[in-house]
Amino acid sequence: MSAQGTAWTGRERRDTAGRILLRRRFHSEYLDFPGMSLTADQAARLFALPKDVCRRVFEELVEAGILSRKWEGQYVAAASPN
């Protein structure tokens, strides 16, 4: 991702800043669209990113408690604790 966060450079694994921008972008999309449910393949098409990158970013967001993964492979916003 470029410094502005708009272009994919293909260096996400080694690019810590780019990885952070991707997590923020995914999180922001889920905040903007409550009820959104995407598979990694769908996210790859939507965000124009490689599927493996989407899977890694989704899994990081799951580990952080921001998203959860349904058994169908869809990622949804995690339920907020009451």
OpenMM code with the backbone's topology and positions (N, CA, C; nanometers):
from openmm import Vec3, app, unit

residues = "MET SER ALA GLN GLY THR ALA TRP THR GLY ARG GLU ARG ARG ASP THR ALA GLY ARG ILE LEU LEU ARG ARG ARG PHE HIS SER GLU TYR LEU ASP PHE PRO GLY MET SER LEU THR ALA ASP GLN ALA ALA ARG LEU PHE ALA LEU PRO LYS ASP VAL CYS ARG ARG VAL PHE GLU GLU LEU VAL GLU ALA GLY ILE LEU SER ARG LYS TRP GLU GLY GLN TYR VAL ALA ALA ALA SER PRO ASN".split()
positions = [
    Vec3(0.0833, -0.1158, 0.0000),
    Vec3(0.0000, 0.0000, 0.0000),
    Vec3(0.0886, 0.1233, 0.0000),
    Vec3(0.0464, 0.2235, -0.0668),
    Vec3(0.1253, 0.3465, -0.0703),
    Vec3(0.1095, 0.4215, 0.0612),
    Vec3(0.1847, 0.5282, 0.0754),
    Vec3(0.1769, 0.6081, 0.1973),
    Vec3(0.0361, 0.6616, 0.2202),
    Vec3(-0.0368, 0.6863, 0.1128),
    Vec3(-0.1735, 0.7352, 0.1259),
    Vec3(-0.2730, 0.6224, 0.1475),
    Vec3(-0.2293, 0.4972, 0.1352),
    Vec3(-0.3178, 0.3844, 0.1590),
    Vec3(-0.4104, 0.3527, 0.0437),
    Vec3(-0.3771, 0.3918, -0.0778),
    Vec3(-0.4691, 0.3718, -0.1887),
    Vec3(-0.4238, 0.2682, -0.2894),
    Vec3(-0.2963, 0.2396, -0.2988),
    Vec3(-0.2483, 0.1475, -0.4015),
    Vec3(-0.1806, 0.0268, -0.3382),
    Vec3(-0.2114, -0.0900, -0.3872),
    Vec3(-0.1526, -0.2141, -0.3370),
    Vec3(-0.0142, -0.2320, -0.3969),
    Vec3(0.0845, -0.2552, -0.3111),
    Vec3(0.2214, -0.2720, -0.3589),
    Vec3(0.2647, -0.4176, -0.3624),
    Vec3(0.1874, -0.5075, -0.2995),
    Vec3(0.2236, -0.6472, -0.2966),
    Vec3(0.3230, -0.6829, -0.1882),
    Vec3(0.3519, -0.5908, -0.0953),
    Vec3(0.4510, -0.6160, 0.0087),
    Vec3(0.3875, -0.6215, 0.1463),
    Vec3(0.2652, -0.6603, 0.1563),
    Vec3(0.1904, -0.6526, 0.2811),
    Vec3(0.2570, -0.7271, 0.3959),
    Vec3(0.3172, -0.8418, 0.3728),
    Vec3(0.3781, -0.9188, 0.4821),
    Vec3(0.4931, -0.8440, 0.5479),
    Vec3(0.5703, -0.7722, 0.4709),
    Vec3(0.6858, -0.7015, 0.5254),
    Vec3(0.6569, -0.5541, 0.5504),
    Vec3(0.5471, -0.5066, 0.5028),
    Vec3(0.5120, -0.3647, 0.5123),
    Vec3(0.4164, -0.3436, 0.6296),
    Vec3(0.4730, -0.3168, 0.7462),
    Vec3(0.3920, -0.3022, 0.8670),
    Vec3(0.2912, -0.1894, 0.8527),
    Vec3(0.3326, -0.0776, 0.7986),
    Vec3(0.2412, 0.0361, 0.7819),
    Vec3(0.1276, -0.0005, 0.6863),
    Vec3(0.1602, -0.0687, 0.5785),
    Vec3(0.0581, -0.1109, 0.4832),
    Vec3(-0.0394, -0.2083, 0.5446),
    Vec3(0.0113, -0.2981, 0.6275),
    Vec3(-0.0735, -0.3972, 0.6940),
    Vec3(-0.1707, -0.3277, 0.7895),
    Vec3(-0.1213, -0.2296, 0.8631),
    Vec3(-0.2073, -0.1537, 0.9539),
    Vec3(-0.3166, -0.0814, 0.8758),
    Vec3(-0.2791, -0.0225, 0.7633),
    Vec3(-0.3782, 0.0467, 0.6803),
    Vec3(-0.4847, -0.0491, 0.6285),
    Vec3(-0.4450, -0.1706, 0.5911),
    Vec3(-0.5427, -0.2697, 0.5451),
    Vec3(-0.6381, -0.3084, 0.6572),
    Vec3(-0.5852, -0.3317, 0.7764),
    Vec3(-0.6733, -0.3657, 0.8898),
    Vec3(-0.7714, -0.2523, 0.9168),
    Vec3(-0.7209, -0.1281, 0.9143),
    Vec3(-0.8094, -0.0136, 0.9375),
    Vec3(-0.9158, -0.0031, 0.8283),
    Vec3(-0.8751, -0.0269, 0.7046),
    Vec3(-0.9690, -0.0179, 0.5929),
    Vec3(-1.0792, -0.1225, 0.6068),
    Vec3(-1.0406, -0.2471, 0.6350),
    Vec3(-1.1404, -0.3528, 0.6511),
    Vec3(-1.2331, -0.3201, 0.7681),
    Vec3(-1.1743, -0.2806, 0.8812),
    Vec3(-1.2541, -0.2476, 0.9985),
    Vec3(-1.3508, -0.1342, 0.9680),
    Vec3(-1.3025, -0.0322, 0.9003),
    Vec3(-1.3855, 0.0823, 0.8642),
    Vec3(-1.5043, 0.0405, 0.7770),
    Vec3(-1.4788, -0.0480, 0.6819),
    Vec3(-1.5875, -0.0947, 0.5947),
    Vec3(-1.6950, -0.1662, 0.6754),
    Vec3(-1.6547, -0.2476, 0.7716),
    Vec3(-1.7521, -0.3171, 0.8556),
    Vec3(-1.8277, -0.2202, 0.9455),
    Vec3(-1.7631, -0.1129, 0.9901),
    Vec3(-1.8330, -0.0111, 1.0685),
    Vec3(-1.9322, 0.0656, 0.9820),
    Vec3(-1.8934, 0.0953, 0.8581),
    Vec3(-1.9789, 0.1724, 0.7680),
    Vec3(-2.0988, 0.0928, 0.7162),
    Vec3(-2.0845, -0.0396, 0.7116),
    Vec3(-2.1904, -0.1251, 0.6575),
    Vec3(-2.2273, -0.2333, 0.7575),
    Vec3(-2.3049, -0.1962, 0.8601),
    Vec3(-2.3452, -0.2960, 0.9596),
    Vec3(-2.4156, -0.4137, 0.8910),
    Vec3(-2.3849, -0.5325, 0.9359),
    Vec3(-2.4455, -0.6507, 0.8772),
    Vec3(-2.3674, -0.7071, 0.7592),
    Vec3(-2.2583, -0.6411, 0.7211),
    Vec3(-2.1793, -0.6894, 0.6088),
    Vec3(-2.1230, -0.8273, 0.6427),
    Vec3(-2.1252, -0.9144, 0.5442),
    Vec3(-2.0754, -1.0504, 0.5597),
    Vec3(-2.0035, -1.0875, 0.4307),
    Vec3(-1.8713, -1.1048, 0.4395),
    Vec3(-1.7909, -1.1336, 0.3211),
    Vec3(-1.7027, -1.2549, 0.3431),
    Vec3(-1.6807, -1.3319, 0.2381),
    Vec3(-1.5770, -1.4337, 0.2399),
    Vec3(-1.4468, -1.3662, 0.1972),
    Vec3(-1.3360, -1.4341, 0.2166),
    Vec3(-1.2073, -1.3784, 0.1730),
    Vec3(-1.2061, -1.3596, 0.0214),
    Vec3(-1.2681, -1.4520, -0.0518),
    Vec3(-1.2741, -1.4383, -0.1984),
    Vec3(-1.3533, -1.3146, -0.2399),
    Vec3(-1.4653, -1.2904, -0.1732),
    Vec3(-1.5458, -1.1719, -0.2049),
    Vec3(-1.4697, -1.0442, -0.1707),
    Vec3(-1.4021, -1.0445, -0.0562),
    Vec3(-1.3249, -0.9270, -0.0162),
    Vec3(-1.2117, -0.9002, -0.1145),
    Vec3(-1.1510, -1.0061, -0.1651),
    Vec3(-1.0424, -0.9896, -0.2625),
    Vec3(-1.0930, -0.9166, -0.3866),
    Vec3(-1.2117, -0.9523, -0.4317),
    Vec3(-1.2679, -0.8837, -0.5490),
    Vec3(-1.3084, -0.7406, -0.5144),
    Vec3(-1.3719, -0.7229, -0.3995),
    Vec3(-1.4189, -0.5899, -0.3588),
    Vec3(-1.3040, -0.4916, -0.3390),
    Vec3(-1.1980, -0.5360, -0.2722),
    Vec3(-1.0867, -0.4480, -0.2392),
    Vec3(-0.9712, -0.4566, -0.3386),
    Vec3(-0.9846, -0.5394, -0.4408),
    Vec3(-0.8798, -0.5582, -0.5427),
    Vec3(-0.7467, -0.5980, -0.4790),
    Vec3(-0.7529, -0.6993, -0.3930),
    Vec3(-0.6353, -0.7508, -0.3226),
    Vec3(-0.6246, -0.9009, -0.3450),
    Vec3(-0.5065, -0.9577, -0.3273),
    Vec3(-0.4928, -1.1027, -0.3353),
    Vec3(-0.5722, -1.1720, -0.2236),
    Vec3(-0.6264, -1.2899, -0.2536),
    Vec3(-0.7086, -1.3633, -0.1561),
    Vec3(-0.6324, -1.3950, -0.0283),
    Vec3(-0.5054, -1.4337, -0.0416),
    Vec3(-0.4288, -1.4700, 0.0782),
    Vec3(-0.4084, -1.3494, 0.1701),
    Vec3(-0.3965, -1.2321, 0.1125),
    Vec3(-0.3832, -1.1098, 0.1931),
    Vec3(-0.5131, -1.0860, 0.2697),
    Vec3(-0.6256, -1.0991, 0.2018),
    Vec3(-0.7554, -1.0796, 0.2675),
    Vec3(-0.7736, -1.1793, 0.3809),
    Vec3(-0.7380, -1.3040, 0.3573),
    Vec3(-0.7502, -1.4054, 0.4628),
    Vec3(-0.6662, -1.3681, 0.5846),
    Vec3(-0.5422, -1.3258, 0.5627),
    Vec3(-0.4556, -1.2894, 0.6751),
    Vec3(-0.5103, -1.1688, 0.7518),
    Vec3(-0.5563, -1.0682, 0.6798),
    Vec3(-0.6105, -0.9495, 0.7465),
    Vec3(-0.7367, -0.9860, 0.8232),
    Vec3(-0.8243, -1.0659, 0.7623),
    Vec3(-0.9446, -1.1098, 0.8326),
    Vec3(-0.9088, -1.1860, 0.9601),
    Vec3(-0.8135, -1.2779, 0.9520),
    Vec3(-0.7764, -1.3566, 1.0693),
    Vec3(-0.7169, -1.2696, 1.1792),
    Vec3(-0.6418, -1.1671, 1.1427),
    Vec3(-0.5896, -1.0741, 1.2424),
    Vec3(-0.7032, -0.9992, 1.3107),
    Vec3(-0.8052, -0.9621, 1.2344),
    Vec3(-0.9202, -0.8926, 1.2928),
    Vec3(-1.0032, -0.9863, 1.3793),
    Vec3(-1.0080, -1.1137, 1.3441),
    Vec3(-1.0758, -1.2132, 1.4287),
    Vec3(-0.9998, -1.2268, 1.5605),
    Vec3(-0.8670, -1.2405, 1.5528),
    Vec3(-0.7849, -1.2523, 1.6741),
    Vec3(-0.7990, -1.1303, 1.7640),
    Vec3(-0.8190, -1.0133, 1.7034),
    Vec3(-0.8351, -0.8899, 1.7801),
    Vec3(-0.9769, -0.8736, 1.8354),
    Vec3(-1.0677, -0.9634, 1.7981),
    Vec3(-1.2049, -0.9559, 1.8469),
    Vec3(-1.2921, -0.8579, 1.7714),
    Vec3(-1.2445, -0.8084, 1.6583),
    Vec3(-1.3198, -0.7106, 1.5792),
    Vec3(-1.4183, -0.7801, 1.4869),
    Vec3(-1.3752, -0.8909, 1.4284),
    Vec3(-1.4609, -0.9706, 1.3406),
    Vec3(-1.4728, -1.1120, 1.3964),
    Vec3(-1.5704, -1.1842, 1.3484),
    Vec3(-1.5784, -1.3273, 1.3759),
    Vec3(-1.6044, -1.3991, 1.2444),
    Vec3(-1.5637, -1.5258, 1.2414),
    Vec3(-1.5784, -1.6050, 1.1189),
    Vec3(-1.6900, -1.7057, 1.1405),
    Vec3(-1.7849, -1.7046, 1.0479),
    Vec3(-1.8937, -1.8006, 1.0516),
    Vec3(-1.8462, -1.9310, 0.9885),
    Vec3(-1.9145, -2.0381, 1.0173),
    Vec3(-1.8710, -2.1683, 0.9655),
    Vec3(-1.8747, -2.1739, 0.8145),
    Vec3(-1.9509, -2.0876, 0.7501),
    Vec3(-1.9568, -2.0839, 0.6037),
    Vec3(-1.8369, -2.0115, 0.5431),
    Vec3(-1.7474, -1.9615, 0.6281),
    Vec3(-1.6292, -1.8899, 0.5792),
    Vec3(-1.6521, -1.7412, 0.5625),
    Vec3(-1.7640, -1.6924, 0.6105),
    Vec3(-1.7941, -1.5504, 0.6008),
    Vec3(-1.7446, -1.4797, 0.7257),
    Vec3(-1.6948, -1.3592, 0.7066),
    Vec3(-1.6480, -1.2780, 0.8168),
    Vec3(-1.7507, -1.1695, 0.8439),
    Vec3(-1.7881, -1.1564, 0.9694),
    Vec3(-1.8894, -1.0598, 1.0122),
    Vec3(-1.8352, -0.9835, 1.1320),
    Vec3(-1.8990, -0.8703, 1.1609),
    Vec3(-1.8590, -0.7938, 1.2791),
    Vec3(-1.8847, -0.8785, 1.4020),
    Vec3(-1.7907, -0.8765, 1.4951),
    Vec3(-1.8063, -0.9522, 1.6198),
    Vec3(-1.9151, -0.8882, 1.7030),
    Vec3(-1.9863, -0.9711, 1.7743),
    Vec3(-2.0902, -0.9211, 1.8639),
    Vec3(-2.0236, -0.8426, 1.9755),
    Vec3(-2.0766, -0.7264, 2.0039),
    Vec3(-2.0187, -0.6456, 2.1099),
    Vec3(-2.0660, -0.6996, 2.2457),
    Vec3(-1.9765, -0.7026, 2.3419),
    Vec3(-2.0162, -0.7517, 2.4749),
    Vec3(-2.1139, -0.6556, 2.5410),
    Vec3(-2.2110, -0.7106, 2.6075),
    Vec3(-2.3134, -0.6266, 2.6745),
    Vec3(-2.2762, -0.5982, 2.8153),
] * unit.nanometer
topology = app.Topology()
chain = topology.addChain("A")
for resn in residues:
    res = topology.addResidue(resn, chain)
    for name in ("N", "CA", "C"):
        topology.addAtom(name, app.Element.getBySymbol(name[0]), res)
